[in-house]
Amino acid sequence: MELELVTLFALFGVALVAGFIDAIAGGGGLLTVPALLATGMPPALVLGTNKLQSSFGSFSATLFYARKGLLEWTMIWPAVICTFIGAVIGTLAVQTIDAAILERLLPFLLMVFACYFYFSPRVSDAESASRLTPMLFALLVGGGVGFYDGFFGPGTGSFFAIGFVALAGFGMARATAHTKLLNFTSNIASLLFFALGGKVVWSVGFCMALGQFVGARFGSKMVLKQGVKIIKPLLVTVSLLMSAKLVWSQYPELFAWI
């Protein structure tokens, strides 16, 4: 699929902003998926191409956090493996299972998450005691959220973040760093199957990937400088925006009067 140069520059700019937001709070797909759909690209190609470009953003953020020593490899490697397996299973499952029920439930889950991020005293830069062993965390959060990302996707960063804060006892900066690693893992797993199915527009994906990589680097630096002061409001805002978007698409009867 060939796009005009000006369209590619526009997609690069969208990916740059999305990468910045994604590195802090997730939800960059709110920008990149509509932008790709606006080009006239078929939905299947949009999803595959979006996974390609978002993989570069999550990789950039993960690389930055790793170099700053924020990743605890001995604790997180089981979650990486479970996330990859879960994402593969989810990607296969979505081809045979109707996701309609999940689509209608998700906006309300995101509203609950937004309230948790806003009101919970555990959402801070302070560390607290872990409530799960690393292996149990890997199975429940890594495997479960990985499956969800392969199966559906929106709000994956919020799911991972709340898992690290509420169950692993991480402060927000460290939770964000580990969230990006697991995001990258699930992105790669899903991208593999999209690529095998020929559902990736590589030229567009790599153009946006450059924007994602740069934007994610700036976003990651902001996390280290501002910590919870920037992560918390962005997480709440992104969760509510995703919730509003999903309510709009899943419950059109609520807006029939408009």
C-alpha positions, 0 to 999 in steps of 0.5 A: 500500500503506497501513501503520499509523502505528506501522509507519511510525515503526518503519521510520523508526527502522530506516532511521535506524540503517541510514543511520548504518551505511551511511554508514560501512561499507555494508550497511544493507540487512541491516536495511531489506530484512528490515524491509520484508519483515516488513510483508508487502510483495511482494519486488519492491516491497521491492527498489524501495522499498529503493532509494528510501530508500537513495538518500537515505542515500547522497545525504546522505553524499555531500553531506556529504563533498562539502562537506568537500572529500573528493571528487576530482571530476576523478578520479571523474567517469568512474567516476560515468558508468561506474557509472550505465551498469553499474547500468542494464545490470545491472538489465536483465540480471537480468531474463534471467540466472539469478543463482544462481551469483553468490548461492552464490559471494558469501558467500565473496567477502565473507569474503575482503574481511573478511580483507583489511580486517582484515589488510591494511596498506593499509587505513589513513588513509594515502594510497598510489600508485594502481595504475590510471589514472582511466579504467581504474579507472572501467571496471573498478571503476565499471562492474563494481561498478555492473553488480553492484549493478544485477544483485544488490546485497549487498556493493556498498559493500565492493566499491567500498571495496576498489577505492578502497583497493587500486587507487586508493590512497585512505585509508579516509576518502576511500575511504568518501566516494567509495564513497558517491558511486558508491553513490548513482549506482548506486542512482539508476540502479536506482531509475529502472527500479523506478519505471518498472515501478511497483515503488516504494511512495512513501509508505513509501520517503519515510518511510524516506528521512527516517530514512536522510538523518538517519542518514547525516549522523551516520555521515558525521560519525563517519567524519571524527572517527574515520577508520579506527578506526571504518570498519575494524571496521564494514567487517569486521563488516558483510562477515561479517554479510552473508556469514553471512546469505547462507550461511544462505540459500544453503546450508541443508544446512549447518544441517540439524542445527540 
